[in-house]
Amino acid sequence: MFGLIPKEEAFFELFKKAAHNMIEGSRLLKDMMEDFRDPADKAKRIKEVEHVGDGITHDIATRLNQTFITPIDREDIHDLASALDDILDAVEAVADRFVIYKITRPTDSAIRLADILYRASVAVGRGVDRVNLSHAQINECSVEVNSLENEADRVSRDAISGLFEKETDPIAVIKWKEIYETFEAGTDRCEDVANILERIVLKHH
């Protein structure tokens, strides 16, 4: 698919490793929302996964600097690694805010958003696994991620609207608004990855 040029296939394995580590982080966040016992410990576990992700991103950057001929464009390698890392950063940021803001329990909207982000992460992982396959197979993942991002946008928008209608504590409004927006940022980053994958396949198919 990518032509008769020398390839450093390890990049694809590192992308898969980064994607599946990111999925684990989003799974832990979903679990945190659905079973809100000891949130500080669960946030700590997510931080550990995020730290692993940082290491993978560093490995990709190091390999990129050491590789003369890359299997795909250097900017695409950089962008894909960064976007995968950004999803995990958003996951960690959500978990941190629940602890820092001393949230006593997640709202139904937070539980829904965590589930949407997890499903979007899984779809992204499938896309990364298929990056060296056909455009149709990547497009299938992109359509799913786009649909989930739209769903997250609706849930977040409705939740924030409800805050301004019903919540009387302005500090609570500020806290929850930031949490909802950070959830949504995570699904936005999933869409970024899907767009990058489509770009890669269109260039090289």
C-alpha positions in Angstrom: 0.0 0.0 0.0 2.7 2.4 0.9 4.9 1.8 -2.1 8.3 0.1 -2.5 10.3 2.2 -0.1 12.1 1.1 3.1 9.8 1.3 6.0 10.2 1.6 9.8 7.2 -0.6 10.7 7.8 -0.1 14.4 6.0 3.2 14.2 2.7 1.3 13.5 3.3 -0.9 16.6 4.0 2.1 18.7 0.8 3.8 17.5 -1.2 0.7 18.4 0.5 0.6 21.8 -0.4 4.3 22.4 -4.0 3.8 21.2 -4.6 0.8 23.5 -3.0 2.5 26.4 -5.3 5.5 25.8 -8.3 3.1 25.7 -7.3 1.7 29.1 -7.2 5.3 30.5 -10.7 6.0 29.2 -11.9 2.7 30.5 -10.6 3.6 33.9 -12.4 6.9 33.7 -15.7 5.2 32.8 -15.3 2.9 35.7 -14.5 5.8 38.0 -17.8 7.5 37.0 -19.9 4.3 37.3 -18.4 3.2 40.6 -17.4 6.4 42.4 -15.7 4.7 45.4 -12.2 6.0 46.3 -12.0 8.5 43.3 -8.5 9.7 44.4 -7.1 6.1 44.0 -8.8 5.8 40.6 -7.5 9.1 39.5 -4.0 8.0 40.5 -4.3 4.9 38.4 -5.3 7.0 35.4 -2.3 9.2 36.0 -0.1 6.1 35.9 -1.6 5.2 32.5 -1.1 8.7 31.3 2.6 8.5 32.4 3.0 5.3 30.3 1.4 7.2 27.3 3.9 10.0 27.7 6.7 7.4 27.5 5.3 6.0 24.3 5.0 9.4 22.8 8.6 10.1 23.7 9.6 6.8 22.1 7.8 7.8 18.8 9.6 11.2 18.8 13.0 9.6 19.4 12.4 7.0 16.7 11.3 9.8 14.3 14.5 11.7 14.9 16.6 8.6 14.3 14.7 7.3 11.1 15.9 8.5 7.7 12.9 7.1 5.7 9.6 6.9 7.5 6.6 4.8 6.3 4.3 7.9 6.3 5.0 11.6 6.4 6.9 12.9 9.4 4.2 15.5 10.2 1.6 12.8 10.2 3.6 10.6 12.6 4.0 13.6 14.9 0.4 14.7 14.6 -1.0 11.2 15.2 1.2 10.7 18.3 0.3 14.1 19.7 -3.4 13.7 19.1 -3.5 10.2 20.8 -1.6 11.8 23.7 -4.1 14.6 23.9 -7.0 12.2 24.4 -5.3 10.7 27.4 -4.4 14.1 28.7 -8.2 15.0 28.6 -9.0 11.8 30.4 -6.5 12.6 33.1 -7.7 16.2 33.4 -11.3 15.0 34.0 -10.3 12.6 36.7 -8.1 15.2 38.4 -11.0 17.7 38.4 -13.2 15.3 40.3 -10.6 15.0 43.0 -9.4 18.6 43.1 -13.0 20.0 43.2 -14.0 17.4 45.8 -17.0 16.2 43.8 -19.1 13.9 45.9 -20.7 12.0 43.1 -20.9 12.2 39.3 -24.0 13.5 37.6 -25.9 11.3 35.1 -24.5 13.5 32.3 -20.9 12.9 33.5 -21.5 9.1 33.5 -22.9 9.4 29.9 -20.0 11.5 28.8 -17.5 9.0 30.2 -19.2 6.2 28.3 -19.2 8.2 25.1 -15.6 9.1 25.5 -14.7 5.4 26.1 -16.6 4.3 23.0 -15.0 6.9 20.9 -11.6 5.8 22.2 -12.3 2.2 21.3 -13.3 3.3 17.8 -10.1 5.3 17.5 -8.2 2.2 18.5 -9.8 0.2 15.7 -8.8 3.0 13.3 -5.2 2.9 14.4 -5.2 -0.9 14.1 -6.4 -0.5 10.5 -4.2 2.4 9.4 -2.4 0.3 6.8 -5.7 -1.0 5.4 -8.2 0.5 3.0 -9.8 3.9 3.2 -13.3 2.3 3.6 -12.2 0.6 6.8 -10.8 3.8 8.2 -13.8 5.7 7.1 -16.1 3.3 9.0 -14.2 4.2 12.3 -14.3 7.9 11.4 -18.0 7.9 10.9 -18.5 6.3 14.3 -16.1 8.7 16.1 -17.9 11.7 14.4 -21.3 10.4 15.6 -20.0 10.0 19.1 -18.4 13.4 19.1 -21.8 14.9 18.1 -23.5 13.0 20.9 -21.0 14.2 23.4 -21.5 17.8 22.2 -25.3 17.4 22.7 -25.0 15.9 26.2 -22.5 18.5 27.3 -24.5 21.4 25.9 -27.7 20.2 27.6 -25.9 19.6 30.9 -24.4 23.1 30.9 -27.7 24.6 30.0 -29.3 22.7 32.9 -26.6 24.0 35.2 -27.5 27.6 34.5 -31.2 26.8 34.9 -31.1 24.8 38.1 -27.9 25.2 40.0 -27.9 28.1 42.5 -24.3 27.7 43.7 -22.1 29.7 41.3 -19.0 27.8 42.3 -20.7 24.5 41.5 -21.6 25.9 38.1 -18.0 26.8 37.4 -16.7 23.4 38.5 -19.2 21.3 36.5 -19.0 23.5 33.4 -15.3 22.9 33.3 -15.7 19.2 33.8 -18.3 18.9 31.0 -16.2 20.9 28.6 -13.1 18.7 29.4 -15.1 15.6 28.7 -16.1 17.1 25.4 -12.5 18.1 24.6 -11.6 14.4 24.9 -14.1 13.4 22.2 -12.9 16.3 20.1 -9.4 14.9 20.3 -10.8 11.5 19.2 -12.2 13.2 16.2 -8.8 14.8 15.5 -7.2 11.3 15.5 -9.9 10.0 13.1 -9.2 12.9 10.7 -5.5 12.3 10.8 -6.0 8.6 10.1 -8.1 9.5 7.1 -5.5 11.9 5.9 -2.8 9.3 6.1 -4.8 6.7 4.2 -5.8 9.1 1.5 -2.2 10.1 1.0 -0.8 6.6 0.7 -3.6 4.4 -0.7 
